[in-house]
């Protein structure tokens, strides 16, 4: 099983990447041989705003970055989203 940990914040000084690393280390510490984890950091992806002619549900992507993102997400069996925290709240 491939668990993708998606970091949803792209700001400088963000805490989300620290939380993602903690989650990955905690899951790894259980030593399950059938579970792999991968951090998917939105800051590294630089995804464009969606402007395609077809909705994402169709799987028809006209931008290369969208195609790369779809391939990345397709590798995951499960997802953990680390959402940003702003103004000390969730």
PELIN-V233858 format. One record per residue. N is the residue number from 1. PSI is psi in whole degrees, 0 to 359 (NA if undefined). OMEGA is omega in whole degrees, 0 to 359 (999 if undefined). NEAR is the number of other ideal C-beta (glycine too) atoms within 12 Angstrom. Layout:
N:PSI:OMEGA:NEAR
N:PSI:OMEGA:NEAR
//
This chain:
1:131:178:16
2:114:178:21
3:121:177:27
4:127:179:30
5:109:187:34
6:120:180:34
7:116:187:32
8:3:180:28
9:142:179:23
10:6:184:19
11:154:172:15
12:143:178:9
13:18:183:12
14:150:177:22
15:338:186:21
16:322:181:31
17:326:177:27
18:319:178:19
19:317:179:26
20:316:178:34
21:319:178:20
22:315:179:20
23:314:180:26
24:315:180:27
25:322:180:15
26:315:178:18
27:318:180:25
28:329:182:19
29:342:179:12
30:348:176:14
31:40:173:9
32:125:184:13
33:343:184:8
34:3:182:13
35:126:172:22
36:146:177:19
37:152:178:30
38:131:175:26
39:126:177:34
40:105:187:32
41:115:181:26
42:336:178:28
43:328:180:22
44:343:185:17
45:328:180:21
46:56:182:13
47:141:177:27
48:160:171:16
49:145:182:9
50:122:180:16
51:18:183:14
52:160:180:22
53:334:183:12
54:142:177:14
55:150:182:13
56:331:181:19
57:332:182:10
58:337:183:12
59:9:178:16
60:110:184:14
61:131:181:25
62:358:178:18
63:136:182:20
64:322:181:13
65:324:176:21
66:322:179:26
67:318:178:19
68:316:180:19
69:316:180:27
70:320:178:23
71:320:179:16
72:311:182:23
73:329:180:25
74:338:179:16
75:343:184:19
76:142:173:24
77:334:180:16
78:158:185:19
79:141:171:24
80:122:180:27
81:125:175:23
82:104:184:30
83:153:180:19
84:154:175:24
85:122:179:17
86:144:178:13
87:34:175:6
88:38:177:7
89:173:179:7
90:NA:999:13
//
